[in-house]
Amino acid sequence: MARIDQILEETHPCFSFEFFPPKTEEGEKNLRGALEELGKDKPSFVSVTYGAGGSTRDRTISIVKWIKQDLGIEAMAHFTCVGATVEELRATLDEIRDAGIDNVLALRGDPPQGQTEWTKTEGGLEYSTELITLIRGSYDFAIGAASFPEVHLDAESAEADLRFAKEKVDAGASFLITQLFFDNQFYFDFVERARDIGIAVPIIPGIMPVTNYAQIKRMSDMCGASFPEQYQAELEARKDDPDATADLGVAYATLQCADLLARGAPGIHFYTLNRSPATRAILAALRAARPWDRAVTLV
């Protein structure tokens, strides 16, 4: 058993990778290739996302089992409230537990494809805090939750969003992983405000290297992540040159991660988009430079 809350206590910095379950056999082949390559870099853990409405539930669980049992890497299954009753949620949690998985990232989840607004499933749960309470009450998972340095799009205010993050921790989340961001000051300001209201758990920054500008722009618009003005201008200047875009994205993300670690971040959670070269390059540079050796305190 290797719980992520324990890993975070014992390992600094903690490097982790996030993947999504592919929809095709070719995509699964590419994912397995990326995982095998990234496995050489000995991540602290790997997480696998969970499709809207449980659309990838079986694939998520099978991939997490494969990562843990065959690759020997600690793994975490994402888990959402979408499209399931409490009874169905419990059945899936039983399956995750019985598969030997020790870690769950508890999320409300996005509306199913084709819907723009979140609607609670009849007999289900409405908030991630309710899901965390359900898991904590009946299972011995290490529970992670999401946090939002630039504020969740559905939040009434930054203050309300921060209070909700504390409710997740009070309900049983033992670590937080942030939404992607490109300006580190958002992260440090969020951590400072979180500590001020009593959130004491590790807050892992989530970083996505830009390898395709159009793709990352769509994703950042969907989640509310903003680009620093000068970085966006440099990306715009290279948007028709994929190699130049990827080179800039890797360089910027490396600088971003180095700054985070030098200022005390507990680690980095890489949103890999199921690709390995960019993440491997960044991680190799970080391990060569060891910016965390300059950190005075952990944030």
C-alpha positions in Angstrom: 0.0 0.0 0.0 1.3 3.5 -0.9 -1.0 6.3 -0.1 -0.3 9.6 -1.7 -0.7 11.6 1.5 2.1 9.4 2.9 4.2 9.9 -0.3 3.8 13.6 0.1 5.1 13.5 3.7 8.1 11.4 2.7 9.1 12.6 -0.7 10.1 16.1 -1.7 9.7 17.2 -4.4 6.8 14.9 -5.6 6.5 14.6 -9.3 3.3 13.1 -10.8 1.7 12.7 -14.2 -1.9 12.8 -15.3 -3.4 10.8 -18.2 -6.8 10.3 -19.7 -8.3 7.0 -20.9 -8.1 6.8 -24.7 -11.2 6.0 -26.8 -9.5 3.9 -29.5 -7.1 1.0 -29.6 -4.5 3.2 -31.3 -5.0 5.8 -28.5 -4.5 3.1 -25.9 -1.4 1.9 -27.6 0.0 5.5 -27.6 -0.9 5.9 -23.9 0.8 2.7 -22.9 3.9 3.7 -24.8 3.9 7.1 -23.1 3.4 5.5 -19.7 6.3 3.1 -20.2 8.5 6.0 -21.2 7.5 8.2 -18.3 7.8 5.3 -16.0 11.5 5.4 -16.5 11.5 8.8 -14.8 10.1 7.2 -11.6 7.2 9.4 -10.8 5.9 9.5 -7.3 2.4 8.7 -8.6 0.3 8.7 -11.8 -3.4 9.7 -12.1 -6.0 8.7 -14.6 -9.1 10.8 -15.4 -12.7 9.7 -15.4 -15.0 10.5 -18.3 -18.2 12.5 -17.9 -21.1 10.3 -16.8 -18.7 7.5 -16.0 -18.1 7.0 -19.7 -14.6 5.7 -19.2 -15.1 4.1 -15.8 -14.0 0.6 -16.7 -11.1 1.8 -18.8 -10.0 4.2 -16.0 -9.9 1.4 -13.5 -8.2 -1.1 -15.8 -5.5 1.4 -16.7 -4.9 2.4 -13.0 -4.6 -1.4 -12.2 -2.1 -1.9 -15.0 0.0 1.1 -13.9 0.2 -0.1 -10.3 0.5 -3.8 -10.9 2.5 -4.1 -14.1 4.5 -0.9 -14.1 5.0 -0.8 -10.3 4.0 2.9 -10.1 1.6 4.2 -7.5 -1.7 5.2 -9.2 -4.8 7.3 -8.4 -8.2 7.0 -10.0 -10.2 10.1 -10.6 -13.8 9.7 -9.5 -16.8 12.0 -10.1 -20.5 12.4 -9.1 -21.7 12.7 -12.7 -24.5 10.4 -13.9 -24.5 8.0 -10.9 -26.7 7.3 -7.9 -25.1 6.9 -4.5 -25.6 3.1 -4.9 -23.7 3.2 -8.2 -21.0 5.3 -6.7 -20.5 2.8 -3.9 -20.4 0.0 -6.4 -17.6 1.7 -8.3 -15.7 2.5 -5.1 -15.9 -1.1 -4.1 -14.5 -2.1 -7.5 -11.6 0.4 -7.1 -10.9 -0.8 -3.6 -11.0 -4.5 -4.6 -8.6 -3.7 -7.5 -6.0 -2.7 -4.8 -6.1 1.0 -5.6 -5.4 3.2 -2.5 -5.9 6.7 -3.9 -8.9 8.6 -5.3 -9.2 12.1 -6.6 -12.8 13.1 -5.7 -14.4 15.6 -8.1 -17.9 16.8 -8.9 -17.1 16.4 -12.6 -18.2 18.4 -15.7 -21.6 18.1 -17.2 -22.0 15.2 -19.7 -21.3 16.0 -23.3 -24.0 18.1 -24.9 -25.0 19.7 -21.6 -23.8 23.2 -20.5 -25.1 23.2 -16.9 -24.4 20.9 -14.1 -27.5 18.9 -13.0 -27.5 16.5 -10.0 -28.4 12.9 -10.9 -31.6 11.8 -9.1 -30.4 9.7 -6.2 -26.9 11.0 -6.6 -24.7 13.7 -5.1 -24.4 17.4 -6.0 -21.1 18.5 -4.6 -17.6 17.1 -4.4 -17.7 17.7 -0.6 -20.6 15.2 -0.4 -18.5 12.7 -2.5 -15.5 13.1 -0.2 -17.7 12.6 2.9 -19.1 9.4 1.3 -15.7 8.1 0.6 -14.2 9.0 4.0 -17.1 7.4 5.8 -16.8 3.9 4.2 -13.4 3.5 2.6 -9.7 3.8 3.5 -8.5 5.7 0.4 -6.2 8.7 0.4 -8.5 11.3 -1.0 -7.3 14.2 -3.1 -9.4 17.1 -4.4 -9.2 19.9 -6.9 -8.4 23.6 -6.3 -8.4 26.6 -8.5 -5.8 29.4 -8.2 -7.8 31.5 -10.7 -11.2 30.6 -9.2 -13.6 28.0 -10.4 -15.8 29.3 -13.2 -18.9 28.4 -11.3 -17.8 30.0 -8.1 -19.6 33.1 -6.8 -16.3 34.7 -5.7 -12.7 34.0 -4.9 -13.7 33.9 -1.2 -16.5 31.5 -1.7 -14.3 29.3 -3.9 -11.6 29.2 -1.1 -14.2 28.4 1.6 -15.3 25.5 -0.6 -11.7 24.2 -0.8 -11.6 24.3 3.0 -14.9 22.3 3.1 -13.3 19.6 0.9 -10.3 19.4 3.3 -12.6 19.4 6.4 -14.6 16.6 4.8 -11.5 14.4 4.4 -9.3 15.5 1.5 -5.7 15.1 2.5 -4.1 16.9 -0.5 -5.1 19.3 -3.2 -4.1 19.5 -6.9 -4.6 22.8 -8.7 -6.1 23.4 -12.0 -3.5 24.3 -14.7 -2.2 27.9 -14.6 0.6 29.8 -16.4 1.3 32.6 -14.0 2.9 31.4 -10.8 1.7 34.3 -8.7 -1.8 33.0 -8.9 -0.6 29.8 -7.2 1.4 31.5 -4.5 -1.4 34.0 -3.7 -3.9 31.1 -3.5 -1.6 29.1 -1.2 -1.2 32.1 1.1 -4.9 32.7 1.3 -5.5 29.0 1.9 -3.1 28.9 4.8 -4.7 32.0 6.2 -8.1 30.3 6.6 -6.6 27.1 8.0 -6.0 24.8 4.9 -2.9 23.0 6.0 -2.7 20.1 3.5 -0.2 20.0 0.6 -1.3 22.0 -2.5 0.4 20.5 -5.6 0.6 22.9 -8.6 -0.8 21.5 -11.8 1.3 22.4 -14.9 0.6 21.7 -18.6 3.4 22.3 -21.1 2.1 24.0 -24.2 2.8 21.7 -27.2 -0.2 22.8 -29.4 -1.3 26.3 -29.0 -4.9 26.0 -30.4 -5.5 23.0 -28.2 -4.2 24.5 -25.0 -6.1 27.8 -25.8 -9.4 25.9 -26.0 -8.6 24.0 -22.7 -7.5 27.2 -20.9 -10.7 29.0 -22.0 -12.8 26.1 -20.7 -11.2 26.1 -17.3 -10.6 29.9 -16.9 -6.8 29.7 -17.0 -5.2 32.9 -18.3 -1.9 33.5 -20.1 0.5 36.2 -19.1 0.4 38.8 -21.8 4.0 38.4 -23.0 3.8 34.6 -23.1 0.6 34.7 -25.1 2.3 37.1 -27.6 5.3 34.7 -28.0 2.9 31.8 -28.5 0.9 33.7 -31.1 4.0 34.5 -33.0 4.8 30.8 -33.3 1.2 29.3 -33.6 1.8 28.2 -37.2 5.1 26.5 -36.4 4.3 23.4 -34.2 8.0 22.7 -33.4 8.7 26.3 -32.3 5.5 26.3 -30.2 6.5 23.1 -28.4 10.1 24.3 -27.9 8.7 27.5 -26.3 6.2 25.6 -24.3 8.8 23.2 -22.8 11.2 26.1 -22.0 8.4 28.2 -20.3 7.1 25.3 -18.3 10.6 24.4 -17.1 11.1 27.9 -15.9 7.7 27.9 -14.3 8.4 24.6 -12.5 11.8 25.7 -11.4 10.4 28.9 -9.8 7.6 26.9 -8.1 10.0 24.4 -6.6 12.6 27.1 -5.6 9.8 28.9 -3.7 8.7 25.8 -1.8 6.0 24.0 -3.8 5.7 20.4 -2.7 6.1 19.0 -6.2 4.6 19.3 -9.7 1.6 17.5 -11.2 2.1 17.4 -15.0 -1.0 17.3 -17.2 0.7 15.2 -20.0 -2.1 15.0 -22.6 -1.0 11.4 -22.9 2.4 12.4 -24.4 5.8 11.8 -22.9 8.6 13.9 -24.7 7.7 17.4 -23.2 7.2 16.1 -19.7 10.3 14.0 -19.8 12.4 17.0 -21.0 11.1 19.3 -18.3 11.6 16.7 -15.5 15.2 15.9 -16.7 16.1 19.6 -16.6 14.6 20.0 -13.1 16.4 17.0 -11.7 19.7 18.3 -13.2 19.2 21.8 -11.8 17.6 20.8 -8.5 15.9 24.2 -7.8 14.2 22.8 -4.7 17.6 22.8 -2.9 17.2 26.6 -2.8 13.8 26.4 -1.1 13.7 27.8 2.4 10.3 26.6 3.4 7.5 24.5 1.9 4.3 26.4 0.9 
